[in-house]
Amino acid sequence: MYLATTDAVATATQGRRTRGRVTGPVLALGAVSLVTDISSEMVTAVLPLYFVLGLGLSPLAFGFLDGLYNGVTAVVRLLGGYAADRGGRHKLVAGSGYLLSALSRLGLLLAGGATAGIGAALAADRIGKGVRTAPRDALISLSSPPDALGRAFGVHRAMDTTGALLGPLAAFALLWVTADAYDAVFVVSFCFGLFGVLLLVAFVPGREALPTARSAPKLSASLALLRAPSFRRLCGAAALLGAATIGDAFLYLLLQRRLDFAESWFPLLPLGTAAVYLLLAVPAGRIADRFGRRVPFLAGHIALLGAYLLLLLPTGGRTLLVGVLLGLGVFYAATDGILMALAAPFVPSAQRAAGMAVLQTGQALSRLVAAAGFGAAWTLWGIGAALTCAALALAVAIAGAAALLPRRDAGAPEAPDASGTSGAPDAPDAPDTTGATATPETTGTTSAFSTTSTTSTAGTADTSGTSDTSDTSSAPSSPGTTSTPALRAPAEGTP
């Protein structure tokens, strides 16, 4: 079922360790995200300032718009994930989302000053993002070995954040050179977006390199993934934490009010967060692969709680500015990609995009509620009371998530026991008694859901090889060695 052609999977098949390796498709997707983020951040860097200070929206109205802007993607995430899993169309569906976002830049150019036109263009951009996110993350997980998922997502997020860092700088440079000609920004943004689509078409492998289901999964099967206890608990933890995450745009507005700096500096605040994220994304992924992904994920939310508390304390000046931006950067570096790496082993490969879409949809909807709720609290009770409630809610959510999250990553390697076998967590080893040899179409294939071990006559154990869950056979023994029956540990929730 999983005919893999990537470097990492081929290396795993040969029995060598793959930790630390990042495959070509992951780097290609990182380049696509880098270019696309330059395109999008050129346009969106000034939106919070424009809405609140330019249009005079209340915090309640801005909270609703901010939550809607980020939560509208939830409507299409499930459909995007479902469409990607049907026949392994991850590349096609992701490319459609990237293309829609690129075309939305032309929508901004044609809208002029019409509010309805600008709103439609922004909605098209968010829909494109919602369609592409789950298939893209599924491509990353399916193109990477299980013991390097954290690093793979960390590298991708670091490249993505590089684009977020360069986008506002490119916009400011264009506005300075063209004397505030916003049309030039929209045209250049469209060109960057289109270039990202061309990179995807040219360098990202298509369906021939990915697992496909023997029969097309139904849309209801996506939600049926929640029947698996570990995946359900992971989704619950992500939604609980999302409901206490008010969004960085609010924190930037609070910084501007506390420090009272010129409005022209406001769009540079996301650059500080992006710089920290860029520096820490890859190290955070490597730490997660080595020591487990649960602890870094929770630590990232603790860093966000620290940013909330700094804004509540009577601090000011450089300490407040650096502390809040540092907390936000650590939060994103330790949570964004690591959550996807944490979820990937709990979802069958043939439903990877749909499973990630379910997780991301729950998180997006909960963050929409959080943004609208914080805006309402700010309007009704004042900023001090609203931020205190947000900090208390996040502290409770962290404690709840710590209880909900699985104690050990699925698919994480374990030390071999006395018999030379290794087991996968969350499911006991089940011996295979068929004694059949591998079929030609599945020989040498790999997956993140099961582990096998082959013991030589010298008694040495190799625990790096993996086999697909759809195949219960052991690999043929080489001359002069004896092979133990293959052991497999199905992912939790699989029949």
C-alpha positions in Angstrom: 0.0 0.0 0.0 2.9 2.4 0.7 5.3 2.4 -2.2 7.8 5.0 -1.0 10.4 6.5 -3.3 11.9 9.2 -1.0 15.5 9.1 0.2 14.6 8.7 3.8 12.3 5.8 3.4 14.7 4.0 1.1 17.4 4.5 3.8 15.1 3.1 6.4 14.5 0.0 4.3 18.2 -0.7 4.2 18.2 -0.8 8.0 20.2 2.4 8.7 19.2 5.1 11.1 17.4 8.1 9.5 17.2 10.5 12.4 18.2 14.0 11.4 17.7 13.5 7.6 15.4 15.8 5.7 14.1 14.6 2.4 13.9 16.4 -0.9 10.1 16.7 -0.9 10.2 18.4 2.5 12.8 20.9 1.3 10.8 21.6 -1.9 7.6 22.2 0.2 9.6 24.5 2.4 10.7 26.5 -0.6 7.1 26.7 -1.8 6.0 27.9 1.6 8.8 30.4 1.8 7.9 32.1 -1.5 4.2 31.9 -0.7 4.6 33.5 2.7 6.6 36.4 1.2 3.6 36.9 -1.0 1.0 36.8 1.8 2.9 38.7 4.4 3.5 41.6 2.0 -0.2 42.2 2.1 -1.2 41.2 5.7 1.5 42.8 7.8 -0.5 46.0 8.4 -4.0 44.6 8.7 -4.4 44.9 12.5 -3.2 48.5 12.4 -5.4 49.2 9.4 -8.5 47.7 11.0 -8.2 49.2 14.5 -6.5 52.5 13.9 -7.3 53.2 10.3 -11.0 52.1 10.2 -11.6 52.7 14.0 -13.0 49.3 14.7 -13.7 48.4 18.3 -11.8 45.5 20.0 -15.0 43.5 19.8 -15.3 44.0 16.0 -11.6 43.4 15.5 -11.7 40.2 17.6 -14.6 38.9 15.4 -12.7 39.8 12.2 -9.5 38.3 13.4 -11.1 35.1 14.4 -13.1 34.9 11.2 -10.0 35.7 9.1 -8.2 32.7 10.8 -11.2 30.5 11.3 -12.8 30.7 7.9 -10.2 28.1 6.8 -11.9 25.6 9.1 -14.8 25.4 6.7 -12.7 24.0 3.9 -10.0 22.1 5.7 -12.0 18.9 6.0 -12.9 19.0 2.3 -9.4 19.7 1.3 -8.1 16.8 3.4 -10.8 14.4 2.1 -10.1 15.4 -1.5 -6.4 14.9 -1.1 -6.7 11.4 0.3 -8.9 10.2 -2.6 -6.4 8.7 -4.9 -3.4 10.4 -3.3 -4.1 13.8 -4.8 -2.1 15.6 -2.1 -0.1 17.6 -4.6 -3.1 18.6 -6.8 -5.2 19.8 -3.9 -2.3 21.6 -2.2 -1.4 23.3 -5.6 -5.0 24.4 -6.0 -4.9 26.1 -2.6 -1.6 27.8 -3.4 -3.0 29.0 -6.8 -6.2 30.4 -5.2 -4.1 32.4 -2.7 -1.9 33.8 -5.5 -5.0 34.9 -7.5 -6.4 36.6 -4.4 -3.6 39.2 -4.8 -5.0 40.2 -8.1 -8.4 40.5 -6.4 -6.9 43.1 -4.0 -5.5 44.9 -7.0 -8.9 45.0 -8.8 -10.9 45.7 -5.7 -9.6 49.2 -5.4 -11.0 50.7 -2.2 -14.2 48.7 -2.2 -14.7 47.0 1.2 -16.6 44.1 -0.3 -13.9 43.5 -2.9 -11.2 43.5 -0.3 -13.1 41.2 2.0 -13.7 38.8 -0.9 -10.0 38.8 -1.8 -9.0 38.1 1.8 -11.6 35.3 2.1 -10.2 33.7 -1.1 -6.7 33.9 0.4 -7.9 32.2 3.6 -9.8 29.5 1.7 -6.7 28.8 -0.3 -4.7 28.4 2.9 -7.4 26.1 4.3 -7.4 23.9 1.3 -3.7 23.5 1.1 -2.6 23.1 4.7 -3.6 19.6 5.5 -2.5 18.1 2.2 0.9 19.9 2.5 1.4 18.6 6.1 0.4 15.1 5.0 3.0 15.3 2.2 5.7 16.2 4.8 4.8 13.4 7.1 4.5 10.8 4.3 7.8 11.9 2.9 9.7 11.6 6.2 10.8 8.6 8.4 8.9 8.4 11.7 12.0 9.2 13.8 12.6 12.5 12.0 9.1 14.0 11.8 9.9 16.7 14.3 13.0 17.8 12.4 11.1 17.6 9.1 8.3 19.9 10.3 10.8 22.1 12.0 12.8 22.6 8.8 9.6 23.3 6.9 8.3 25.8 9.4 11.7 27.5 9.6 11.6 28.0 5.8 8.0 29.1 6.0 8.9 31.7 8.7 11.8 33.0 6.6 9.1 34.0 4.1 7.1 35.6 6.8 10.2 37.5 7.9 11.0 38.7 4.4 7.5 39.6 3.3 7.0 42.8 5.4 10.5 43.9 4.6 9.8 43.5 0.8 6.5 45.5 1.2 8.2 48.4 3.0 11.0 48.5 0.5 8.5 48.6 -2.4 6.5 51.3 -0.8 9.6 53.4 -0.2 10.9 53.0 -3.7 7.5 53.6 -5.4 6.3 56.3 -3.1 3.5 54.4 -1.4 2.2 52.7 -4.6 0.2 49.9 -3.0 -0.7 48.5 -6.5 3.0 47.7 -6.9 2.9 45.7 -3.7 -0.1 43.7 -4.9 1.5 42.9 -8.3 4.8 41.8 -6.8 2.9 39.7 -4.2 1.0 38.0 -7.0 4.2 37.2 -8.9 5.7 35.6 -5.7 2.6 33.5 -5.2 2.6 32.3 -8.8 6.3 31.4 -8.5 5.5 29.3 -5.4 2.9 27.3 -7.5 5.5 26.7 -10.2 8.0 25.4 -7.6 5.3 23.0 -6.3 4.6 21.6 -9.8 8.3 21.2 -10.7 9.8 19.8 -7.5 7.2 18.1 -5.3 6.5 14.4 -6.1 2.9 13.5 -7.1 0.7 10.5 -6.3 3.1 7.9 -7.6 5.4 8.5 -4.5 2.6 8.4 -1.9 0.4 5.8 -0.3 -3.1 5.5 -1.7 -6.1 3.7 -0.3 -7.2 0.5 -2.0 -10.7 2.1 -2.0 -11.5 5.8 -1.8 -12.3 6.8 1.8 -15.7 8.3 2.6 -16.0 11.8 4.0 -17.6 10.3 7.2 -14.4 8.2 7.7 -12.5 11.4 8.5 -14.6 12.1 11.6 -14.5 8.4 12.4 -10.8 8.8 13.1 -11.9 10.4 16.4 -13.0 6.9 17.6 -9.3 6.1 18.2 -8.8 7.1 21.9 -5.2 8.6 21.4 -6.1 10.7 18.4 -9.3 11.9 20.1 -7.4 12.9 23.2 -4.8 14.8 21.0 -7.6 16.7 19.2 -9.2 17.5 22.5 -6.0 18.9 23.9 -5.3 21.0 20.8 -8.8 22.4 20.9 -8.6 23.1 24.6 -5.4 25.0 24.2 -6.7 26.8 21.1 -9.7 28.1 23.1 -7.2 29.9 25.4 -5.0 31.3 22.7 -6.1 34.9 22.0 -3.8 35.5 18.9 -0.7 37.5 18.4 -2.5 40.4 16.7 -4.1 41.3 20.1 -0.7 41.1 21.8 0.8 43.4 19.3 -2.0 45.9 19.8 -1.4 45.7 23.6 2.3 46.3 23.1 1.6 49.3 21.0 -0.7 50.8 23.6 1.7 50.0 26.6 4.8 51.3 24.9 3.1 54.1 22.9 5.5 53.9 19.9 4.8 55.4 16.5 2.3 53.6 14.4 4.7 53.2 11.6 6.7 50.7 13.7 3.7 48.5 14.3 4.1 46.2 11.2 7.7 45.4 12.3 6.5 43.6 15.5 5.7 40.3 13.7 9.3 40.4 12.4 10.6 39.9 15.9 8.4 36.9 16.5 9.3 35.5 13.1 13.0 35.9 13.9 12.7 33.9 17.1 10.6 31.3 15.4 13.1 30.9 12.6 16.0 30.4 15.0 14.2 27.9 17.2 12.0 25.8 14.8 14.6 23.3 13.8 16.2 22.9 17.3 12.7 22.4 18.8 12.0 19.7 16.2 15.2 17.9 16.9 14.6 18.0 20.7 11.0 16.7 20.1 12.3 13.7 18.0 14.9 12.8 20.6 13.1 13.3 23.9 9.4 13.1 22.9 7.0 15.7 21.3 4.6 16.1 24.2 6.8 18.1 26.5 8.0 20.7 23.9 4.4 21.2 22.8 3.3 22.0 26.4 6.4 24.1 27.0 5.5 26.3 24.0 2.1 27.2 25.6 3.9 27.9 28.9 6.0 30.5 27.0 2.8 32.0 25.6 1.5 32.2 29.2 4.7 34.1 30.1 3.9 36.7 27.4 0.4 37.2 28.9 1.9 37.7 32.3 4.5 40.2 31.1 1.7 42.3 29.7 -0.1 42.2 33.1 3.0 43.1 35.1 4.1 46.8 35.5 7.0 46.3 33.2 7.9 48.5 30.2 10.4 49.4 27.7 12.8 47.0 26.1 12.1 44.2 28.7 8.4 44.1 27.8 9.0 44.3 24.1 11.7 41.6 24.0 9.9 39.4 26.5 6.6 39.3 24.6 8.1 38.8 21.2 10.4 36.1 22.6 7.5 34.3 24.2 5.5 34.4 21.0 8.4 33.1 19.0 9.0 30.2 21.3 5.3 29.4 21.4 5.2 29.0 17.6 8.5 27.2 17.3 7.5 24.6 19.9 3.9 24.0 18.9 3.1 24.6 15.2 5.1 21.9 13.5 5.5 19.7 16.6 1.7 19.3 16.8 1.6 17.9 13.3 4.6 15.6 14.1 2.8 14.4 17.2 -0.4 13.6 15.3 1.1 11.9 12.2 1.7 8.5 13.7 -1.8 8.3 15.1 -3.4 8.6 11.6 -3.3 5.9 8.9 -1.2 6.9 5.9 -4.1 6.6 3.5 -6.1 9.1 5.6 -3.2 11.3 6.7 -4.5 14.6 5.1 -8.1 14.1 6.4 -6.8 13.3 9.9 -4.7 16.4 10.0 -7.6 18.4 8.7 -9.8 17.2 11.6 -7.1 18.2 14.1 -6.5 21.6 12.4 -10.2 22.3 12.1 -10.9 21.8 15.8 -7.9 24.1 16.6 -9.0 26.8 14.2 -12.6 26.8 15.5 -11.5 27.0 19.1 -9.1 29.9 18.2 -12.0 31.7 16.5 -14.0 31.5 19.8 -11.0 32.7 21.8 -10.4 35.7 19.6 -14.1 36.8 19.7 -14.3 36.1 23.4 -11.2 38.1 24.2 -12.5 41.0 22.1 -15.8 41.0 23.9 -14.1 40.8 27.3 -11.9 43.8 26.4 -14.9 45.8 25.3 -17.0 45.0 28.3 -14.5 44.7 31.2 -11.4 46.5 30.0 -8.0 45.2 28.9 -6.7 44.3 32.4 -9.6 42.0 33.3 -9.7 40.5 29.8 -6.0 39.7 29.8 -6.3 38.2 33.4 -9.1 35.9 32.3 -7.0 34.9 29.2 -4.0 34.0 31.4 -6.1 32.0 33.8 -7.8 30.2 31.0 -4.5 29.3 29.4 -3.1 28.0 32.7 -6.1 25.7 33.1 -5.9 24.6 29.5 -2.2 23.7 29.9 -3.1 21.5 32.9 -6.0 19.9 31.0 -3.9 19.3 27.9 -1.2 17.7 30.1 -3.7 15.2 31.3 -5.2 14.5 27.8 -2.1 14.2 25.7 -0.8 10.6 25.1 2.1 9.9 27.5 4.3 8.7 24.6 4.6 9.4 21.0 3.1 6.8 18.7 5.7 5.1 16.6 8.6 6.3 18.8 11.4 3.8 18.8 12.0 1.8 22.0 15.0 -0.1 23.2 15.0 -3.8 22.3 13.9 -6.2 24.9 15.6 -9.5 25.8 14.1 -11.2 22.8 15.6 -8.7 20.4 12.2 -7.2 19.5 11.0 -3.7 19.8 7.5 -2.6 20.5 5.5 0.5 19.5 3.7 2.4 22.3 0.0 2.4 22.8 -0.4 -1.1 21.4 1.0 -4.4 22.5 3.1 -6.5 20.1 1.2 -9.1 18.3 3.1 -12.0 16.8 2.6 -12.9 13.2 2.1 -16.6 12.7 1.4 -16.8 9.0 5.0 -17.6 8.1 4.3 -16.1 4.6 6.9 -14.2 2.8 6.5 -10.6 1.6 4.4 -10.1 -1.5 6.2 -8.4 -4.4 4.1 -5.3 -4.3 4.8 -4.6 -0.6 8.4 -5.9 -0.3 10.7 -3.2 1.0 7.9 -0.7 1.9 7.8 1.2 5.1 5.3 2.9 7.4 5.2 4.8 10.6 2.7 2.4 12.3 4.6 -0.8 12.9 8.1 -2.0 13.8 9.8 -5.2 13.0 13.2 -6.7 14.0 15.4 -9.3 12.6 17.9 -11.1 14.7 21.0 -12.6 13.3 22.7 -15.8 14.5 25.3 -13.6 16.3 22.4 -12.2 18.4 22.6 -8.6 17.2 19.3 -6.7 16.9 18.3 -4.2 14.2 15.3 -2.1 15.2 15.3 0.4 12.4 13.4 -1.5 9.8 9.7 -0.9 9.5 6.9 -2.6 7.6 3.5 -1.5 6.4 0.5 -2.4 8.6 -1.3 -3.8 5.6 1.4 -6.5 5.3 1.8 -9.0 8.1 4.7 -11.0 6.6 8.4 -11.0 7.5 11.2 -10.1 5.1 13.1 -13.1 3.6 16.1 -14.2 5.6 19.5 -13.7 4.0 21.8 -16.7 3.7 23.5 -17.7 7.0 20.9 -16.0 9.2 17.7 -17.0 10.9 14.8 -14.7 11.1 12.3 -14.3 13.9 8.6 -14.0 13.1 7.8 -10.3 12.3 6.1 -8.4 15.0 3.7 -5.6 14.3 2.0 -3.1 16.5 -1.0 -1.5 14.7 -1.7 2.1 15.3 -4.3 2.8 17.9 -7.8 2.8 16.4 -6.9 0.6 13.4 -8.8 -2.7 13.1 
